[in-house]
């Protein structure tokens, strides 16, 4: 499930073209069972002014924020943040000022301005910002028979 940016579509500050951006978590808002992480994206990658992007979460579907935090902070970082097994507003506030790479997509649902969606929150690394695989080198495999009929990595 994706939670959309519900900020006014007429406010240009919240319109971010699709891509990967270095962002800083600047604000967390909460209401009863919902929390929203708000990131500031500074001028970069063709952006001529500061933009914002937010992602909302519901405590009824806590696995979404858990997945995003694990992706962003890593398993150890998430365990450290929720050391006593609780992940609430107090723990989330500790993340303010932390950098991340946001993968932004836009979804057109017939509106004048498409909805800005944070599809992934990744740790800030140059590789994540460029969209390179963090899993190490890639290999092209070839299963064409060699002279001795064995497969080889090309």
Residue, then its C-alpha position, 0 to 999 in steps of 0.5 A: x500500500x502506498x500513501x500519497x502526498x495529500x498536500x495541496x496539488x497547487x503548492x509547487x513546493x510539493x511537486x517533485x519530478x520522478x527520480x532519485x534525490x538526496x533528502x533530509x528528514x526535517x519534520x515528523x507529524x502525528x495524529x492519533x494513529x497516523x504519522x508522516x515523515x516529511x523530507x526536504x530536497x535541496x536544489x539538485x538534479x535539475x531542481x531549481x528550488x527546495x522541494x518537499x516530499x512526505x510519506x504517511x503511515x498508519x499504526x494499523x499497518x505498521x509493517x510499511x514504516x518498518x519496511x521503509x526504516x529497515x531499508x533506510x537504516x538497515x536491520x541494525x539501525x532499526x533495532x537500535x532505534x527501537x531498542x526496547x521494542x517500541x517505535x513511537x514518535x519519540x524514537x522517530x524524532x531521533x531521525x530528524x536531520x538524517x539524510x536519505x535517498x528518496x526514490x520518487x515516482x509520480x502517479x497520474x490519477x487524472x489530476x492536473x498535477x500527478x501525485x508525488x510518491x516516495x516509492x523507496x527510502x534508501x540510505x544515503x550513499x553515492x551508489x544509491x543516489x546514482x541508482x547503482x546496485x548496492x549488492x556488489x558487482x553484476x555478472x553476465x552469465x553465459x550458458x553456451x557450451x564451452x569446448x569442455x561443455x561447462x558453463x562459465x561466467x562471462 
